[in-house]
Amino acid sequence: MADSRTDTEIFWVEPRERAILPLEAFHLSKSLARTLRRDRFRITYNTAFEKVVRECAGPRSDADGTWISQRIEASYAALHEHGHGHSIECWEDTNLVGGVYGVSFDSVFCGESMFSRRTDASKVALAWLVGLLRRAGAQLFDCQFMTSHLASLGAVPLSQEGYLELVARASVPQRQTLDQAYASLSEEAADDPSSSPGKLIVQSLTQTS
């Protein structure tokens, strides 16, 4: 993390209590499921990674400044180039109105930040991410710090010791990469005229393993 956008120093934070979002316990409200099925936003994956990071680093009403400095932004871009940084983007026409990004390794996904310029845009992006992670066979979604927004979607607190145990257990390959999960979902939607990407994400979030 950094103290400001222009800060050149980086410090590491290891919280005593972390937030994780159990992938089987994502809270899909009726209204959010309806928004997803209607495909209210056009959703893309890894299409505008750097734009999403930049938007997350921008001013927001609920926080002073940002922890995403230009140096950290460049580090995320490098992770993306090497296949570890991923983003979900929400669009209205050509306008990027919401998104979420994070870093993956083994069967772990570490959510870094999200933003919203329209009602429910960040929730839709997060729902898509959870749906893809479930399809890919991920085991741990690390949200880092608990917020009321994340709690409303199913995130729970976890001790540092418990978190490290989950990371160790998730140090195995996923059955699919996120890229493969997104590609297969897109193919399924294209092959079935009665379906849509949003409907398939809802199915991914509601089916039991």
LONULUM-182327 format. One record per residue (C-alpha): y, z, x; residue number from 0. Coordinates in steps of 0.2 Angstrom, whole numbers. Layout:
<rs>
[r [Y,Z,X],NUM]
...
</rs>
This chain:
<rs>
[r [0,0,0],0]
[r [18,-2,5],1]
[r [34,7,0],2]
[r [44,-9,-5],3]
[r [43,-27,-6],4]
[r [50,-30,11],5]
[r [42,-15,20],6]
[r [32,-21,35],7]
[r [22,-5,36],8]
[r [5,-3,27],9]
[r [-3,14,23],10]
[r [-20,17,16],11]
[r [-23,28,1],12]
[r [-40,36,-3],13]
[r [-38,45,-20],14]
[r [-48,61,-23],15]
[r [-51,54,-41],16]
[r [-53,36,-44],17]
[r [-54,26,-60],18]
[r [-69,14,-64],19]
[r [-72,3,-79],20]
[r [-90,4,-84],21]
[r [-94,-15,-88],22]
[r [-105,-10,-102],23]
[r [-92,2,-110],24]
[r [-77,-10,-111],25]
[r [-68,-6,-127],26]
[r [-66,-22,-136],27]
[r [-55,-18,-152],28]
[r [-56,-29,-167],29]
[r [-39,-36,-164],30]
[r [-42,-40,-146],31]
[r [-59,-49,-151],32]
[r [-49,-59,-164],33]
[r [-36,-64,-151],34]
[r [-50,-69,-139],35]
[r [-59,-80,-152],36]
[r [-43,-89,-157],37]
[r [-40,-94,-139],38]
[r [-22,-88,-141],39]
[r [-19,-91,-122],40]
[r [-26,-105,-111],41]
[r [-36,-96,-98],42]
[r [-39,-102,-80],43]
[r [-49,-94,-66],44]
[r [-43,-94,-48],45]
[r [-30,-108,-52],46]
[r [-14,-98,-48],47]
[r [-20,-84,-38],48]
[r [-4,-82,-27],49]
[r [7,-84,-43],50]
[r [-2,-69,-51],51]
[r [0,-58,-36],52]
[r [18,-63,-35],53]
[r [21,-59,-53],54]
[r [12,-42,-51],55]
[r [24,-38,-37],56]
[r [39,-42,-48],57]
[r [50,-30,-57],58]
[r [43,-21,-72],59]
[r [50,-8,-84],60]
[r [37,5,-81],61]
[r [39,7,-62],62]
[r [52,7,-49],63]
[r [49,-5,-35],64]
[r [32,-12,-30],65]
[r [18,-7,-18],66]
[r [14,-26,-15],67]
[r [24,-30,0],68]
[r [26,-48,7],69]
[r [14,-43,21],70]
[r [1,-37,8],71]
[r [3,-52,-3],72]
[r [-1,-63,13],73]
[r [-17,-53,16],74]
[r [-22,-56,-2],75]
[r [-19,-74,0],76]
[r [-31,-74,15],77]
[r [-44,-65,6],78]
[r [-43,-78,-8],79]
[r [-45,-92,5],80]
[r [-61,-84,11],81]
[r [-68,-82,-7],82]
[r [-65,-64,-9],83]
[r [-49,-64,-19],84]
[r [-50,-69,-38],85]
[r [-38,-71,-52],86]
[r [-38,-74,-71],87]
[r [-23,-82,-78],88]
[r [-16,-83,-96],89]
[r [-4,-98,-100],90]
[r [7,-103,-114],91]
[r [9,-122,-111],92]
[r [14,-122,-93],93]
[r [21,-104,-92],94]
[r [11,-91,-84],95]
[r [12,-76,-96],96]
[r [-1,-64,-89],97]
[r [-15,-61,-77],98]
[r [-26,-50,-66],99]
[r [-32,-51,-49],100]
[r [-43,-42,-37],101]
[r [-55,-42,-22],102]
[r [-74,-44,-23],103]
[r [-88,-39,-11],104]
[r [-107,-38,-14],105]
[r [-108,-32,-33],106]
[r [-92,-23,-33],107]
[r [-75,-29,-40],108]
[r [-59,-20,-35],109]
[r [-45,-23,-48],110]
[r [-29,-23,-39],111]
[r [-15,-26,-52],112]
[r [-11,-36,-68],113]
[r [4,-41,-77],114]
[r [9,-47,-94],115]
[r [24,-57,-101],116]
[r [17,-58,-119],117]
[r [9,-46,-130],118]
[r [-10,-43,-126],119]
[r [-9,-56,-111],120]
[r [-15,-43,-98],121]
[r [-28,-36,-110],122]
[r [-35,-54,-113],123]
[r [-35,-57,-94],124]
[r [-45,-41,-91],125]
[r [-57,-44,-105],126]
[r [-61,-61,-97],127]
[r [-63,-53,-81],128]
[r [-75,-40,-88],129]
[r [-84,-54,-97],130]
[r [-87,-64,-81],131]
[r [-92,-49,-71],132]
[r [-105,-45,-84],133]
[r [-111,-63,-84],134]
[r [-112,-63,-65],135]
[r [-122,-47,-64],136]
[r [-108,-36,-56],137]
[r [-112,-17,-55],138]
[r [-95,-9,-52],139]
[r [-78,-12,-57],140]
[r [-66,-1,-47],141]
[r [-49,1,-56],142]
[r [-43,13,-42],143]
[r [-30,23,-52],144]
[r [-31,29,-70],145]
[r [-18,24,-82],146]
[r [-17,26,-101],147]
[r [-18,7,-103],148]
[r [-35,7,-93],149]
[r [-41,22,-102],150]
[r [-38,13,-119],151]
[r [-50,-1,-113],152]
[r [-64,11,-107],153]
[r [-59,16,-90],154]
[r [-65,33,-84],155]
[r [-61,45,-70],156]
[r [-73,48,-56],157]
[r [-74,59,-41],158]
[r [-72,51,-23],159]
[r [-90,57,-20],160]
[r [-97,49,-36],161]
[r [-87,33,-32],162]
[r [-94,31,-15],163]
[r [-112,33,-22],164]
[r [-109,19,-34],165]
[r [-102,8,-20],166]
[r [-118,11,-10],167]
[r [-129,7,-25],168]
[r [-119,-9,-28],169]
[r [-120,-15,-10],170]
[r [-132,-29,-16],171]
[r [-129,-47,-20],172]
[r [-124,-52,-38],173]
[r [-136,-64,-47],174]
[r [-121,-76,-48],175]
[r [-104,-78,-40],176]
[r [-89,-77,-51],177]
[r [-86,-95,-48],178]
[r [-103,-99,-55],179]
[r [-101,-88,-70],180]
[r [-85,-96,-74],181]
[r [-92,-114,-72],182]
[r [-107,-110,-83],183]
[r [-96,-103,-97],184]
[r [-85,-118,-96],185]
[r [-101,-129,-97],186]
[r [-108,-119,-112],187]
[r [-91,-121,-121],188]
[r [-91,-140,-118],189]
[r [-109,-142,-124],190]
[r [-106,-133,-140],191]
[r [-93,-140,-152],192]
[r [-94,-125,-163],193]
[r [-90,-113,-149],194]
[r [-76,-110,-137],195]
[r [-72,-101,-121],196]
[r [-65,-86,-130],197]
[r [-80,-84,-142],198]
[r [-92,-84,-127],199]
[r [-82,-71,-118],200]
[r [-83,-60,-134],201]
[r [-102,-63,-134],202]
[r [-102,-58,-116],203]
[r [-93,-42,-120],204]
[r [-104,-37,-135],205]
[r [-121,-42,-130],206]
[r [-133,-28,-124],207]
[r [-142,-29,-108],208]
</rs>
